[in-house]
Amino acid sequence: MKTIGHILTRYTAWIFRLLVPLGIWGPFVVAFADSALLGMPVDALVAAYVYKDRSHFLLYVLLASLGSAIGSIPLYILGYLGGEKVLRKRISEERFQQIHASFERHEFWALMFPGMLPPPTPFKAFVLGAAVFEMRFRDFLAAILAGRFVRFMALSLLTLWFGPQIVDLTGKLFRQHFYWVLGAVVAGVAVWLLLRRRAKARKLAAKGTQEID
């Protein structure tokens, strides 16, 4: 494990050196590549940019979020043109039906919340699912942008408080307790949606009472 960690650290440092000439656009490029191509150590690289240039951390968050959203477009197109077969090959039938049900109920949240979570969340499967289940392109981009913004903002604030080493620590904790974290997020979302629905019901009830009066 130490050898693997050392290799990943050197790989991240090597990519960071390649991105130096790009200046502030580095987070955008690496987030785009992470979404469109192979997996990249995007969290570690964004944390490095934020730690080295704290005054522009919000700009890096925005650029990384935008890069991730735009980088997901090729996968969306693939899914739209016939990605159901690809998606079914990547995940089990049970998982396919679960994702389908999530998009049927709340498609925006079904894509946004996975976008908030770091690896090993199978985010590309949700991106494919959004296209396969015919999510509107505008909502698709907005959901990814919102999810990634929350993720990179939380990462940046933790980096500013604790340093870039927080990436490795949170990554290990998340991988070791993936289902617990996922369950907590799902439970939190369910509670939030329930409270939101009740608030809407109260407003409608109040509006109905005023109309009667």
GUTI-682594 format. One line per 3 residues: their letters; for each residue x, y, z of C-alpha. Coordinates in Angstrom, 3 decimals. Layout:
A = X,Y,Z  ...;
***
This chain:
MKT = 0.000,0.000,0.000  2.851,2.396,0.778  4.334,1.713,-2.658;
IGH = 1.012,2.456,-4.359  0.625,5.630,-2.329  4.136,6.720,-3.268;
ILT = 3.437,6.111,-6.962  0.199,8.110,-6.787  1.981,10.963,-5.032;
RYT = 4.693,11.094,-7.701  2.059,10.815,-10.457  0.116,13.727,-8.968;
AWI = 3.285,15.837,-8.671  4.179,15.040,-12.294  0.753,16.124,-13.560;
FRL = 0.917,19.265,-11.454  4.231,20.204,-13.098  2.649,19.714,-16.520;
LVP = -0.199,22.035,-15.574  1.996,24.860,-14.252  2.222,26.637,-17.670;
LGI = -1.586,26.762,-17.790  -1.745,29.007,-14.736  -5.220,29.390,-13.254;
WGP = -6.692,27.135,-15.967  -5.022,24.045,-14.524  -8.023,22.951,-12.386;
FVV = -10.345,23.363,-15.375  -8.150,21.184,-17.606  -7.609,18.398,-15.065;
AFA = -11.310,18.310,-14.112  -12.262,18.201,-17.792  -9.839,15.328,-18.416;
DSA = -11.066,13.481,-15.329  -14.665,13.564,-16.586  -14.032,13.083,-20.300;
LLG = -11.123,10.657,-20.318  -9.406,8.538,-17.701  -9.573,9.113,-13.976;
MPV = -7.262,11.861,-12.728  -6.221,12.805,-9.169  -8.436,15.865,-9.478;
DAL = -9.011,16.338,-5.728  -5.298,16.351,-4.941  -4.548,18.765,-7.773;
VAA = -7.328,21.182,-6.877  -6.171,21.082,-3.252  -2.610,21.855,-4.368;
YVY = -3.751,24.887,-6.372  -5.868,26.151,-3.484  -3.083,25.680,-0.936;
KDR = -0.495,27.460,-3.109  -2.791,30.354,-4.036  -5.323,30.785,-1.229;
SHF = -6.631,34.151,-2.392  -8.074,32.600,-5.580  -9.537,29.435,-4.064;
LLY = -13.099,30.304,-5.148  -11.929,30.777,-8.735  -10.314,27.319,-8.688;
VLL = -13.519,25.815,-7.308  -15.549,27.396,-10.113  -13.092,26.387,-12.841;
ASL = -12.851,22.788,-11.617  -16.647,22.547,-11.395  -17.077,23.982,-14.884;
GSA = -14.384,21.696,-16.307  -16.055,18.650,-14.792  -19.466,19.633,-16.200;
IGS = -18.171,20.311,-19.711  -15.965,17.216,-19.631  -19.042,15.077,-18.985;
IPL = -20.665,16.129,-22.263  -18.957,13.436,-24.434  -20.198,10.722,-22.081;
YIL = -23.684,12.254,-22.167  -23.628,12.140,-25.984  -22.469,8.523,-25.880;
GYL = -25.298,7.641,-23.538  -27.850,9.509,-25.622  -26.786,7.727,-28.834;
GGE = -27.139,4.274,-27.358  -25.448,4.102,-24.011  -27.931,1.752,-22.378;
KVL = -25.912,-1.254,-23.541  -22.699,0.339,-22.252  -24.305,1.150,-18.915;
RKR = -25.738,-2.341,-18.485  -22.288,-3.816,-19.112  -20.702,-1.615,-16.446;
ISE = -23.211,-2.229,-13.658  -25.506,-5.005,-12.469  -29.175,-5.172,-13.452;
ERF = -30.173,-4.373,-9.879  -27.973,-1.284,-9.844  -29.336,-0.259,-13.258;
QQI = -32.901,-0.397,-11.960  -31.953,1.556,-8.814  -30.410,4.360,-10.886;
HAS = -33.431,4.330,-13.191  -35.786,4.660,-10.219  -33.705,7.543,-8.810;
FER = -33.941,9.470,-12.078  -37.666,8.761,-12.318  -38.270,10.322,-8.883;
HEF = -35.811,13.245,-8.726  -33.514,13.341,-11.750  -31.691,16.533,-10.741;
WAL = -30.816,15.253,-7.269  -30.077,11.780,-8.647  -27.162,13.308,-10.562;
MFP = -26.180,16.170,-8.270  -25.593,14.162,-5.110  -23.300,11.531,-6.695;
GML = -21.422,14.508,-8.143  -20.727,15.704,-4.606  -19.028,12.463,-3.595;
PPP = -15.371,11.560,-4.229  -14.133,8.192,-5.574  -14.977,5.323,-5.435;
TPF = -18.441,6.688,-6.270  -19.189,5.409,-9.827  -20.098,8.887,-11.058;
KAF = -19.655,8.101,-14.766  -22.400,5.475,-14.445  -24.775,8.216,-13.248;
VLG = -23.689,10.474,-16.122  -24.476,7.694,-18.588  -27.746,7.072,-16.766;
AAV = -28.745,10.724,-17.122  -28.480,10.432,-20.902  -30.004,6.964,-21.127;
FEM = -33.020,8.099,-19.091  -33.319,11.274,-21.234  -32.491,13.941,-18.695;
RFR = -32.676,17.400,-20.250  -29.246,18.675,-21.255  -29.646,21.975,-19.403;
DFL = -30.562,20.210,-16.172  -27.754,17.704,-16.754  -25.109,20.436,-16.837;
AAI = -26.661,22.315,-13.910  -26.767,19.198,-11.716  -23.109,18.326,-12.350;
LAG = -22.016,21.929,-11.884  -23.878,22.170,-8.567  -22.641,18.822,-7.273;
RFV = -19.037,19.449,-8.202  -19.161,22.969,-6.774  -20.225,21.602,-3.385;
RFM = -17.540,18.913,-3.556  -14.680,21.222,-4.513  -15.802,23.953,-2.138;
ALS = -15.799,21.527,0.802  -12.423,20.188,-0.318  -10.971,23.701,-0.599;
LLT = -12.190,24.791,2.833  -10.776,21.645,4.426  -7.490,22.250,2.617;
LWF = -7.316,25.832,3.846  -7.920,24.688,7.426  -5.879,21.484,7.556;
GPQ = -3.537,21.523,4.567  -3.456,19.385,1.382  -2.836,16.194,3.385;
IVD = -6.554,16.215,4.186  -7.145,14.794,0.688  -5.400,11.516,1.530;
LTG = -7.059,11.292,4.934  -10.614,11.883,3.715  -10.009,9.627,0.710;
KLF = -8.967,6.717,2.928  -11.876,7.248,5.316  -14.338,7.437,2.434;
RQH = -13.034,4.276,0.780  -13.061,2.354,4.066  -16.559,3.519,5.034;
FYW = -18.073,4.077,1.601  -21.481,2.554,2.314  -21.807,4.309,5.667;
VLG = -21.045,7.678,4.070  -23.359,6.950,1.159  -26.116,5.905,3.538;
AVV = -25.690,9.083,5.570  -25.878,11.221,2.434  -28.979,9.393,1.194;
AGV = -30.630,9.755,4.609  -29.770,13.454,4.710  -31.177,13.989,1.227;
AVW = -34.362,12.092,2.114  -34.902,14.241,5.221  -34.222,17.424,3.255;
LLL = -36.686,16.431,0.501  -39.310,15.544,3.113  -38.935,18.904,4.864;
RRR = -39.021,20.675,1.501  -42.209,18.857,0.520  -43.854,19.693,3.855;
AKA = -42.897,23.355,3.497  -44.490,23.450,0.040  -47.612,21.747,1.388;
RKL = -47.887,24.362,4.152  -47.540,27.201,1.640  -50.230,25.712,-0.580;
AAK = -52.498,25.213,2.437  -51.919,28.798,3.580  -52.575,30.109,0.062;
GTQ = -55.806,28.090,-0.136  -56.967,29.506,3.213  -56.278,33.082,2.061;
EID = -58.253,32.528,-1.164  -61.226,31.219,0.830  -61.093,34.236,3.133;
***
